[in-house]
Amino acid sequence: MTALMNREEFRAALENAIQGKSANKSPFSIAWATGQLSRAHLARWAENHYHYVGPFADYLAYLYARTPDHMTEAKDFLLANMYEEEIGGDRHTDLLIRFAEACGTTRERVVDPDNMSPTTRGLQSWCYAVAMREDPVVAVAGLVVGLESQVPSIYRRQTPTLKQTYGFTEEEVEFFDLHIVSDEIHGERGYQIVLEHANTPALQARCLKICEIGAQMRLLYTTALYHDYVAADLPQLALAA
């Protein structure tokens, strides 16, 4: 990249970096959205997902500490995001555990790191590395735009199936309903921070690349859930995906 893109061009490029790599394309997500998973499969998802999203406030805290003071709106956003995750009402991880228990697993199994797959561990480690090492603008691009902004589109496909096909109650799926709303707001705030502060061609290029990698990481993580927990039961999905 040799020239600085304007905001419209850069926004389109960021969206294009994620497009085609959505976790919706994984066989696990396809099986979920079409009602082919069992509650046991969903329990394995919850046990893994806890170790990806559970530390999300920690990722943001590392990033917050490294964000320069002149990026006031970015620091305010990161702090508000952490607050919502941990103490702004029901703790998000508690809502996830409520869903997990409705699937038939236990809080003890969910919080035990031995129950996450190696790919989930890799995604968690990647998030920590981005938060601790990348330029703060690039880190926002990776964690918020590349990962968090995908959530509403994923959960809008999965949540109706949880209620209509799997028979979960409104209370049991509150984790998903909450994130459809909150992560749409968070994703847009993330976009605005990146559009404002990625002010050189090199920084824009790094943001684009990390968005692409973030989307790939979530797709890889979700696909691994299928191979680790579902493939033996639904092998035809590997061909259909």
VOBA-1610 file (N, C-alpha, C; in pm, whole numbers, padded with zeros to 5 digits, always signed):
BEGIN
Met+00085-00119+00000Met+00000+00000+00000Met+00089+00124+00000Thr+00067+00214-00097Thr+00153+00330-00111Thr+00084+00462-00079Ala-00049+00465-00078Ala-00122+00588-00053Ala-00220+00569+00062Leu-00244+00678+00135Leu-00339+00673+00246Leu-00481+00668+00191Met-00559+00571+00233Met-00698+00562+00191Met-00784+00660+00271Asn-00888+00712+00208Asn-00983+00794+00283Asn-01071+00701+00368Arg-01154+00760+00453Arg-01231+00680+00549Arg-01323+00580+00480Glu-01386+00622+00372Glu-01479+00534+00302Glu-01405+00415+00240Glu-01294+00443+00178Glu-01215+00336+00116Glu-01161+00240+00222Phe-01113+00298+00331Phe-01054+00216+00437Phe-01161+00130+00504Arg-01279+00187+00530Arg-01389+00110+00590Arg-01425-00009+00502Ala-01436+00015+00372Ala-01469-00093+00280Ala-01360-00200+00279Ala-01235-00156+00288Ala-01124-00251+00288Ala-01124-00335+00416Leu-01154-00273+00530Leu-01162-00347+00656Leu-01273-00453+00649Glu-01388-00414+00598Glu-01499-00508+00587Glu-01464-00621+00491Asn-01395-00588+00384Asn-01356-00689+00286Asn-01252-00786+00343Ala-01168-00738+00435Ala-01068-00824+00497Ala-01131-00936+00579Ile-01252-00909+00631Ile-01322-01008+00713Ile-01415-01093+00627Gln-01471-01033+00524Gln-01571-01100+00441Gln-01515-01230+00383Gly-01597-01332+00385Gly-01555-01461+00332Gly-01485-01549+00433Lys-01454-01492+00551Lys-01385-01569+00655Lys-01469-01578+00782Ser-01597-01547+00771Ser-01683-01550+00889Ser-01693-01690+00946Ala-01701-01696+01079Ala-01720-01825+01146Ala-01852-01890+01108Asn-01945-01813+01050Asn-02070-01872+01000Asn-02046-01980+00895Lys-01929-01975+00831Lys-01899-02070+00725Lys-01847-02204+00776Ser-01817-02213+00904Ser-01762-02338+00957Ser-01872-02444+00965Pro-01835-02572+00953Pro-01937-02678+00963Pro-02005-02680+01100Phe-01935-02642+01206Phe-01998-02637+01338Phe-02111-02534+01338Ser-02085-02416+01282Ser-02187-02311+01279Ser-02304-02350+01189Ile-02273-02416+01079Ile-02380-02460+00989Ile-02470-02561+01058Ala-02407-02658+01129Ala-02486-02758+01200Ala-02570-02694+01310Trp-02514-02593+01377Trp-02586-02522+01483Trp-02707-02451+01424Ala-02685-02371+01320Ala-02792-02289+01263Ala-02902-02373+01201Thr-02871-02495+01160Thr-02970-02583+01098Thr-03026-02686+01195Gly-02993-02673+01322Gly-03053-02756+01424Gly-03004-02899+01429Gln-02881-02925+01382Gln-02830-03062+01377Gln-02742-03101+01495Leu-02707-03007+01579Leu-02623-03038+01695Leu-02707-03092+01810Ser-02644-03164+01898Ser-02708-03207+02022Ser-02673-03109+02133Arg-02742-03120+02244Arg-02706-03036+02359Arg-02565-03069+02409Ala-02523-03192+02392Ala-02387-03229+02432Ala-02284-03156+02346His-02312-03143+02215His-02222-03067+02127His-02216-02921+02172Leu-02332-02864+02204Leu-02336-02725+02248Leu-02264-02706+02381Ala-02269-02807+02465Ala-02196-02801+02592Ala-02046-02792+02569Arg-01997-02868+02470Arg-01855-02861+02438Arg-01819-02723+02384Trp-01909-02664+02305Trp-01886-02527+02257Trp-01872-02432+02376Ala-01965-02442+02470Ala-01963-02350+02585Ala-01836-02367+02668Glu-01792-02492+02686Glu-01670-02518+02763Glu-01548-02457+02695Asn-01548-02452+02564Asn-01438-02389+02492Asn-01455-02238+02484His-01577-02195+02458His-01599-02052+02436His-01567-01970+02560Tyr-01590-02029+02675Tyr-01558-01961+02800Tyr-01412-01917+02803His-01323-02001+02752His-01180-01971+02761His-01132-01877+02651Tyr-01216-01853+02552Tyr-01189-01748+02453Tyr-01244-01614+02501Val-01373-01609+02536Val-01435-01481+02571Val-01422-01448+02719Gly-01399-01548+02802Gly-01387-01521+02946Gly-01281-01418+02978Pro-01162-01426+02916Pro-01058-01326+02944Pro-01070-01199+02859Phe-01184-01175+02792Phe-01188-01062+02700Phe-01161-00929+02771Ala-01212-00914+02892Ala-01183-00791+02967Ala-01033-00782+02999Asp-00968-00896+03018Asp-00823-00896+03042Asp-00749-00850+02917Tyr-00790-00901+02799Tyr-00726-00855+02676Tyr-00737-00702+02667Leu-00858-00653+02693Leu-00882-00508+02680Leu-00805-00430+02786Ala-00787-00489+02902Ala-00712-00420+03009Ala-00566-00401+02970Tyr-00504-00505+02914Tyr-00367-00490+02866Tyr-00359-00383+02759Leu-00457-00382+02671Leu-00460-00283+02563Leu-00483-00143+02619Tyr-00574-00131+02714Tyr-00603-00001+02777Tyr-00476+00059+02838Ala-00398-00022+02907Ala-00278+00027+02975Ala-00174+00079+02876Arg-00179+00032+02752Arg-00080+00071+02653Arg-00131+00178+02556Thr-00258+00214+02566Thr-00315+00313+02475Thr-00276+00453+02520Pro-00219+00535+02431Pro-00172+00668+02473Pro-00287+00758+02518Asp-00256+00850+02607Asp-00358+00934+02668Asp-00431+01021+02567His-00366+01056+02456His-00435+01144+02360His-00548+01071+02287Met-00551+00938+02293Met-00661+00862+02233Met-00772+00845+02337Thr-00825+00959+02382Thr-00919+00959+02494Thr-01042+00875+02466Glu-01100+00891+02346Glu-01223+00819+02315Glu-01199+00668+02306Ala-01079+00630+02262Ala-01046+00487+02257Ala-01033+00430+02398Lys-00967+00503+02488Lys-00953+00457+02625Lys-01089+00448+02694Asp-01174+00548+02668Asp-01308+00545+02726Asp-01386+00423+02677Phe-01374+00393+02549Phe-01443+00277+02492Phe-01393+00147+02555Leu-01262+00132+02565Leu-01206+00010+02622Leu-01250-00009+02766Leu-01251+00101+02842Leu-01291+00093+02983Leu-01439+00057+02994Ala-01523+00119+02910Ala-01666+00089+02912Ala-01692-00057+02871Asn-01616-00105+02774Asn-01631-00243+02729Asn-01596-00340+02841Met-01487-00312+02913Met-01449-00396+03026Met-01558-00394+03134Tyr-01612-00275+03160Tyr-01717-00262+03262Tyr-01838-00347+03225Glu-01879-00341+03099Glu-01995-00419+03055Glu-01970-00568+03069Glu-01848-00610+03039Glu-01816-00753+03047Glu-01823-00805+03190Glu-01780-00723+03285Glu-01757-00774+03420Glu-01859-00730+03524Ile-01900-00603+03523Ile-01984-00556+03634Ile-02102-00471+03590Gly-02120-00451+03462Gly-02231-00369+03413Gly-02358-00451+03400Gly-02413-00499+03512Gly-02525-00593+03506Gly-02475-00733+03532Asp-02537-00832+03469Asp-02492-00970+03485Asp-02357-00988+03418Arg-02265-01052+03487Arg-02135-01083+03431Arg-02154-01173+03309His-02091-01136+03198His-02116-01209+03074His-02077-01356+03086Thr-01970-01385+03158Thr-01930-01525+03172Thr-02033-01604+03253Asp-02102-01538+03346Asp-02206-01608+03422Asp-02324-01645+03332Leu-02355-01557+03238Leu-02462-01588+03142Leu-02422-01705+03053Leu-02295-01709+03015Leu-02246-01821+02934Leu-02253-01952+03013Ile-02215-01947+03140Ile-02221-02067+03223Ile-02365-02112+03243Arg-02458-02017+03255Arg-02600-02053+03266Arg-02644-02133+03143Phe-02602-02087+03024Phe-02633-02161+02901Phe-02566-02298+02903Ala-02441-02303+02944Ala-02368-02429+02949Ala-02438-02530+03039Glu-02483-02485+03155Glu-02553-02576+03247Glu-02684-02625+03187Ala-02750-02539+03110Ala-02873-02582+03042Ala-02845-02687+02935Cys-02719-02689+02886Cys-02678-02790+02788Cys-02640-02922+02853Gly-02625-02923+02986Gly-02596-03046+03056Gly-02458-03056+03115Thr-02376-02952+03100Thr-02244-02955+03162Thr-02248-02877+03294Thr-02135-02860+03358Thr-02130-02796+03489Thr-02035-02677+03488Arg-02055-02588+03586Arg-01964-02475+03602Arg-01820-02523+03618Glu-01801-02629+03693Glu-01667-02681+03717Glu-01599-02723+03587Arg-01673-02790+03500Arg-01616-02830+03372Arg-01588-02708+03283Val-01677-02611+03285Val-01661-02493+03200Val-01534-02416+03236Val-01510-02394+03364Val-01397-02310+03404Val-01264-02386+03404Asp-01269-02517+03390Asp-01146-02597+03390Asp-01075-02584+03255Pro-00955-02525+03251Pro-00886-02506+03123Pro-00847-02636+03054Asp-00847-02746+03127Asp-00815-02874+03065Asp-00924-02919+02967Asn-01041-02854+02972Asn-01151-02893+02885Asn-01159-02810+02757Met-01061-02725+02733Met-01059-02655+02603Met-00965-02726+02507Ser-00996-02713+02379Ser-00916-02779+02277Ser-00787-02702+02253Pro-00686-02763+02192Pro-00563-02691+02159Pro-00587-02569+02070Thr-00684-02577+01980Thr-00713-02463+01892Thr-00772-02348+01970Thr-00857-02378+02067Thr-00911-02272+02153Thr-00799-02207+02233Arg-00708-02287+02282Arg-00592-02233+02355Arg-00510-02141+02265Gly-00499-02180+02138Gly-00427-02097+02043Gly-00494-01963+02019Leu-00627-01963+02008Leu-00701-01838+01990Leu-00685-01748+02112Gln-00697-01806+02230Gln-00680-01728+02352Gln-00540-01667+02357Ser-00440-01745+02325Ser-00302-01696+02328Ser-00280-01585+02226Trp-00341-01600+02109Trp-00330-01497+02007Trp-00390-01365+02057Cys-00505-01373+02122Cys-00569-01252+02174Cys-00480-01183+02278Tyr-00421-01261+02367Tyr-00331-01202+02465Tyr-00210-01137+02396Ala-00154-01205+02297Ala-00036-01152+02229Ala-00068-01021+02157Val-00182-01015+02091Val-00223-00892+02022Val-00240-00779+02122Ala-00309-00807+02233Ala-00335-00704+02334Ala-00206-00651+02396Met-00107-00737+02413Met+00015-00700+02484Met+00123-00640+02393Arg+00121-00673+02263Arg+00237-00642+02180Arg+00209-00550+02063Glu+00088-00551+02009Glu+00062-00474+01888Glu+00041-00326+01920Asp+00066-00243+01821Asp+00026-00103+01830Asp-00120-00099+01873Pro-00159-00010+01966Pro-00297-00010+02014Pro-00402+00001+01904Val-00377+00078+01801Val-00474+00089+01692Val-00487-00044+01620Val-00375-00109+01597Val-00375-00239+01531Val-00445-00342+01619Ala-00422-00335+01749Ala-00486-00429+01841Ala-00637-00411+01842Val-00685-00287+01839Val-00830-00264+01830Val-00883-00324+01701Ala-00810-00308+01592Ala-00853-00366+01465Ala-00865-00517+01476Gly-00768-00582+01539Gly-00770-00727+01549Gly-00877-00780+01643Leu-00882-00724+01764Leu-00969-00778+01868Leu-01114-00734+01853Val-01134-00608+01816Val-01270-00554+01812Val-01331-00565+01672Val-01257-00521+01572Val-01310-00527+01435Val-01302-00671+01382Gly-01185-00732+01391Gly-01168-00865+01334Gly-01246-00974+01404Leu-01263-00962+01538Leu-01330-01065+01616Leu-01468-01021+01664Glu-01472-00917+01746Glu-01596-00882+01815Glu-01706-00837+01720Ser-01670-00767+01613Ser-01773-00716+01523Ser-01845-00827+01448Gln-01789-00949+01445Gln-01854-01061+01378Gln-01971-01117+01458Val-01970-01096+01588Val-02060-01169+01677Val-02208-01151+01642Pro-02258-01029+01619Pro-02402-01017+01590Pro-02448-01100+01470Ser-02369-01102+01363Ser-02410-01179+01245Ser-02411-01329+01274Ile-02321-01375+01361Ile-02316-01517+01397Ile-02435-01554+01485Tyr-02457-01475+01589Tyr-02562-01509+01685Tyr-02702-01485+01629Arg-02716-01396+01531Arg-02849-01379+01470Arg-02893-01504+01396Arg-02798-01581+01348Arg-02832-01707+01281Arg-02855-01819+01381Gln-02785-01816+01493Gln-02788-01928+01585Gln-02896-01917+01693Thr-02925-01795+01738Thr-03014-01779+01853Thr-03158-01824+01823Pro-03217-01790+01708Pro-03353-01841+01682Pro-03360-01993+01687Thr-03257-02062+01638Thr-03255-02207+01641Thr-03249-02259+01785Leu-03173-02189+01870Leu-03166-02231+02010Leu-03305-02231+02074Lys-03387-02133+02041Lys-03519-02123+02101Lys-03620-02215+02032Gln-03620-02214+01900Gln-03726-02281+01825Gln-03701-02430+01806Thr-03575-02468+01788Thr-03543-02608+01760Thr-03494-02682+01884Tyr-03402-02618+01956Tyr-03344-02686+02073Tyr-03428-02669+02199Gly-03517-02570+02200Gly-03608-02555+02312Gly-03553-02485+02434Phe-03448-02405+02418Phe-03396-02328+02530Phe-03490-02213+02563Thr-03490-02172+02689Thr-03573-02060+02732Thr-03503-01927+02703Glu-03581-01819+02713Glu-03525-01686+02694Glu-03412-01659+02795Glu-03432-01702+02918Glu-03330-01681+03021Glu-03203-01759+02989Glu-03218-01880+02938Glu-03102-01965+02910Glu-03018-01912+02795Val-03079-01837+02702Val-03004-01785+02586Val-02977-01635+02598Glu-02987-01580+02719Glu-02964-01437+02737Glu-02824-01395+02692Phe-02727-01484+02709Phe-02590-01454+02665Phe-02588-01412+02519Phe-02662-01480+02435Phe-02661-01453+02292Phe-02739-01326+02258Asp-02857-01311+02317Asp-02935-01190+02291Asp-02859-01065+02332Leu-02791-01070+02446Leu-02713-00956+02494Leu-02604-00918+02396His-02533-01018+02343His-02419-00989+02257His-02459-00947+02116Ile-02577-00983+02072Ile-02624-00932+01944Ile-02631-00780+01949Val-02678-00728+02061Val-02691-00582+02077Val-02558-00517+02113Ser-02493-00568+02218Ser-02374-00500+02268Ser-02258-00505+02170Asp-02239-00618+02104Asp-02123-00630+02015Asp-02144-00557+01883Glu-02268-00530+01848Glu-02291-00443+01732Glu-02242-00302+01763Ile-02270-00256+01885Ile-02223-00124+01928Ile-02071-00125+01941His-02017-00228+02005His-01872-00235+02024His-01799-00242+01890Gly-01852-00323+01798Gly-01788-00335+01668Gly-01781-00203+01595Glu-01891-00127+01599Glu-01893+00002+01530Glu-01798+00101+01596Arg-01791+00100+01729Arg-01695+00187+01798Arg-01553+00150+01759Gly-01527+00021+01748Gly-01395-00024+01705Gly-01360+00025+01567Tyr-01455+00015+01475Tyr-01433+00066+01340Tyr-01397+00214+01344Gln-01470+00291+01422Gln-01447+00436+01425Gln-01310+00470+01482Ile-01266+00396+01582Ile-01132+00419+01638Ile-01025+00390+01534Val-01038+00280+01464Val-00939+00243+01362Val-00941+00342+01247Leu-01058+00382+01203Leu-01068+00479+01093Leu-01004+00612+01130Glu-01016+00651+01256Glu-00963+00780+01302Glu-00812+00776+01321His-00759+00668+01376His-00621+00668+01422His-00523+00591+01335Ala-00572+00511+01241Ala-00480+00448+01145Ala-00455+00550+01034Asn-00359+00639+01060Asn-00343+00760+00979Asn-00219+00760+00890Thr-00163+00642+00867Thr-00054+00628+00770Thr-00083+00505+00684Pro-00029+00501+00563Pro-00050+00382+00481Pro-00001+00254+00549Ala+00112+00262+00618Ala+00166+00144+00684Ala+00074+00096+00796Leu+00019+00190+00873Leu-00070+00152+00982Leu-00201+00095+00928Gln-00251+00153+00821Gln-00371+00099+00759Gln-00348-00044+00710Ala-00232-00067+00650Ala-00201-00201+00600Ala-00194-00302+00714Arg-00135-00262+00826Arg-00126-00353+00941Arg-00265-00383+00998Cys-00352-00283+01000Cys-00488-00304+01049Cys-00565-00400+00958Leu-00549-00383+00831Leu-00617-00473+00736Leu-00570-00616+00754Lys-00439-00633+00769Lys-00385-00768+00783Lys-00431-00834+00911Ile-00433-00761+01021Ile-00471-00823+01147Ile-00620-00851+01152Cys-00703-00771+01082Cys-00846-00803+01071Cys-00864-00936+00999Glu-00790-00953+00892Glu-00797-01078+00817Glu-00753-01196+00904Ile-00644-01178+00978Ile-00595-01285+01064Ile-00695-01315+01175Gly-00753-01211+01236Gly-00851-01231+01341Gly-00970-01312+01293Ala-01020-01278+01174Ala-01132-01353+01118Ala-01091-01498+01091Gln-00971-01518+01041Gln-00921-01654+01016Gln-00909-01732+01146Met-00864-01666+01252Met-00847-01733+01380Met-00982-01781+01435Arg-01085-01696+01424Arg-01217-01738+01475Arg-01275-01849+01388Leu-01256-01841+01258Leu-01304-01947+01170Leu-01233-02079+01200Leu-01101-02073+01220Leu-01024-02192+01254Leu-01071-02252+01385Tyr-01091-02168+01485Tyr-01138-02213+01616Tyr-01273-02283+01605Thr-01366-02223+01531Thr-01500-02280+01520Thr-01499-02409+01438Thr-01418-02412+01335Thr-01405-02534+01255Thr-01346-02648+01337Ala-01249-02614+01423Ala-01188-02717+01508Ala-01290-02778+01603Leu-01387-02701+01647Leu-01490-02756+01735Leu-01567-02868+01665Tyr-01591-02848+01535Tyr-01658-02954+01458Tyr-01571-03080+01454His-01445-03064+01418His-01357-03180+01405His-01334-03250+01539Asp-01326-03172+01647Asp-01297-03229+01778Asp-01418-03297+01842Tyr-01539-03244+01817Tyr-01653-03289+01895Tyr-01772-03340+01814Val-01779-03308+01685Val-01901-03335+01609Val-01878-03429+01491Ala-01761-03429+01433Ala-01737-03499+01306Ala-01777-03647+01311Ala-01753-03711+01422Ala-01787-03853+01432Ala-01938-03875+01424Asp-02016-03775+01464Asp-02162-03786+01463Asp-02224-03735+01333Leu-02164-03630+01276Leu-02218-03568+01155Leu-02110-03552+01050Pro-02052-03661+01000Pro-01938-03649+00906Pro-01976-03586+00773Gln-02104-03589+00734Gln-02143-03534+00605Gln-02125-03384+00598Leu-02121-03318+00713Leu-02106-03172+00711Leu-01971-03128+00659Ala-01871-03209+00673Ala-01738-03172+00623Ala-01741-03153+00473Leu-01825-03231+00404Leu-01836-03217+00261Leu-01928-03102+00221Ala-02026-03075+00304Ala-02123-02971+00270Ala-02070-02832+00298Ala-01977-02817+00392Ala-01929-02685+00434Ala-01842-02621+00329
//
